[in-house]
Amino acid sequence: MAANDDTADRATDENRHHVVSVDEFGEGERVIIDIQGREIAVFHSNGEYHALSNYCTHQGGPACEGLLSGTLDVDEDGELIWSCEDEIVSCPWHGWEFDITDGRHTASDKYRLPTYEVHVEDGELYVEL
Ligand code: FES
């Protein structure tokens, strides 16, 4: 039983990758790091951390390097409203928009950026792949 627990601990450590100290990662900032050949973007937005692939599902552009903003939506009365402030990133190549909280394309459930777990431990931020 103890051997299984040790194996599980090692697997967790191997999958956990340090990104930044939270003291150095202010609200509204993002960092993009290379983890095992994959570019991962981590956002600090609206008091939360979100990690996504930086590889656009359209044509492979750097999806998470674009403008972080909100998006137009339709409310229950059919009126256009501005929503999701600081949660929508626009790929700089052709403007596809993705929700950084879940990776979904704003106009189609067919497209999604992979997302990753983020952990803060002792003031350090980690991403799990
Ligand atoms: S490559 Fe991202 S929108 Fe085209």
Boltz pocket constraint, residues with backbone or C-beta under 6 A from the ligand:
constraints:
  - pocket:
      binder: B
      contacts: [[A, 56], [A, 57], [A, 58], [A, 59], [A, 60], [A, 61], [A, 62], [A, 63], [A, 91], [A, 92], [A, 93], [A, 94], [A, 95], [A, 96]]
      max_distance: 6.0
